[in-house]
């Protein structure tokens, strides 16, 4: 199945406890790379969020952001870094003894030192039922956003598949034309070799069967039947992958490398005036397919 690796979705859910906003975007990446941004109070949900993403996305960089605006203001807890403040007070005492400063250390002075105080945001005091309902609402919003993302990736994937299928047919038709031209050139080569041998046979005493074998062996150097069989097999495998249920981007990229290798070999072996130009056209089309495949999951 062809799905695009790029997509975007957003979802907002409102209830009497909170306003929940979810945004999720995905871009190209060689592997699956998950980046989550959730409120500190919901950090324990990250494993469940990752578990919700993985069945829907096989490859790509996915950025998921969850914002929760509670109807009640969050509770704040302030912690004092006792080791730091003790060291600061000791330093201030030594400075006073040296006459460098005067007066006591005031609470406002601590605000000037980020290391002295740490502020923690905590969820309002919800009961177990309220907390479970909030978490359930967050997970439902994330699931809805992921479904929308998946739908967008599938729609774009359908467009990619239509383009790639058209190019695949074009490439296969071009390779079949190369096969015809190469076969015609091979037949012409055999005729020229046979005629040349016939001219020489009148002057020299030669083994006709040995000469015939050499003619066949020389002409076989331009035979591309093996490359054609492998190329057609790659095309059949391509169709099986794109019509199958699994993510296939990396396999398609590998198939394109193999197709390109077979075409290069055809170009080095096949004879005929029209073959080089046809080989160039096929390679250019394969390169366009490779660029498109970089966006396939």
C-alpha positions, -999 to +999 in steps of 0.1 A: +000+000+000+012+035-008+008+061+018+025+095+019+049+103+048+037+139+049+005+150+065-011+173+091-041+172+114-055+191+143-083+184+167-101+204+195-123+189+222-142+209+248-159+197+279-168+210+314-133+201+327-109+214+300-103+225+264-080+200+247-061+208+215-041+183+195-019+189+165+000+162+147+023+166+116+045+141+098+073+145+073+098+123+055+122+103+076+141+071+069+127+054+100+099+061+125+108+091+147+083+102+173+084+136+189+059+143+217+050+175+235+025+171+263+018+190+295+039+181+325+008+169+344+001+144+316+036+132+311+027+097+323+005+093+292+035+094+268+038+056+265+001+053+256+004+081+231+034+063+214+014+031+214-015+049+197+008+063+169+028+032+160-001+011+145-010+040+122+025+052+111+053+028+100+078+054+088+083+092+090+090+119+116+058+125+136+054+155+159+025+153+183+016+183+205-011+182+232-024+213+249-048+212+278-065+243+292-082+234+324-113+252+335-097+255+370-063+272+374-035+247+379-020+245+414+015+258+418+042+242+441+074+261+448+105+243+460+136+259+475+170+246+465+182+244+501+218+236+492+221+266+469+204+290+493+226+278+521+257+284+500+244+318+490+237+328+526+272+317+536+287+338+508+266+368+518+278+365+555+314+365+544+307+395+522+292+414+551+322+405+573+345+419+546+324+451+545+313+445+509+276+444+516+252+453+543+218+442+554+201+408+554+193+386+524+156+393+514+131+370+497+131+392+467+168+387+463+162+350+458+141+357+427+172+370+410+187+335+411+169+310+389+187+282+407+172+291+441+135+284+433+117+258+412+080+262+403+060+231+396+026+232+379+002+206+391-032+197+380-061+209+401-072+186+428-093+163+407-108+132+421-099+098+405-130+099+383-123+134+371-086+126+363-096+095+345-122+114+324-096+140+315-071+114+304-097+096+284-107+128+267-071+135+258-066+100+244-098+103+223-087+136+209-053+122+200-069+092+183-092+114+163-063+135+151-043+105+142-072+091+122-074+125+103-036+124+097-039+088+084-067+098+060-046+127+046-016+104+042-038+079+023-053+105+000-019+118-009-006+083-012-034+075-038-022+104-059+014+092-056+004+057-066-015+070-097+016+090-108+040+061-101+018+035-118+016+057-150+054+061-149+059+024-143+038+015-174+057+041-194+090+026-183+079-010-190+067+000-225+100+018-232+120-013-221+099-035-243+107-012-273+143-015-264+140-053-264+125-051-300+153-027-312+180-048-296+166-080-311+165-064-346+201-051-341+212-086-330+197-102-360+214-077-383+247-084-365+243-121-371+237-115-408+267-092-412+289-117-394+277-146-415+283-126-447+318-117-436+326-152-427+313-164-461+336-139-478+366-152-458+357-189-463+366-187-500+402-178-492+408-199-461+403-235-451+380-231-421+358-254-400+323-242-408+308-255-375+334-238-354+329-206-372+291-208-367+297-213-330+319-183-328+293-162-347+267-173-322+290-166-292+299-131-305+263-122-312+252-135-277+273-107-261+245-083-271+217-105-258+197-088-231+171-115-225+183-121-189+181-084-180+146-082-196+133-112-175+147-096-143+133-062-151+098-076-158+100-095-125+108-063-107+078-046-122+056-075-111+070-073-076+064-035-076+027-041-084+024-067-056+040-043-031+018-013-040-014-033-039-005-051-007-014-040+029+021-033+042+042-001+040+064-004+010+085+028+005+119+013+014+112-018-008+102+003-037+134+023-034+154-009-035+134-021-066+142+011-084+179+006-077+176-029-092+156-017-122+182+010-129+210-016-127+193-038-153+188-008-176+224+001-173+234-034-183+210-034-212+227-001-224+261-016-222+252-049-241+224-040-265+233-029-300+213-006-323+214+031-332+181+039-313+190+020-281+212+046-264+186+073-266+159+050-253+181+039-224+186+076-215+148+082-215+142+051-193+168+062-168+154+097-166+119+083-159+133+060-132+150+089-115+116+108-114+101+077-098+129+075-073+122+111-062+085+103-057+093+072-038+112+092-012+078+104+001+063+069+003+059+054+037 
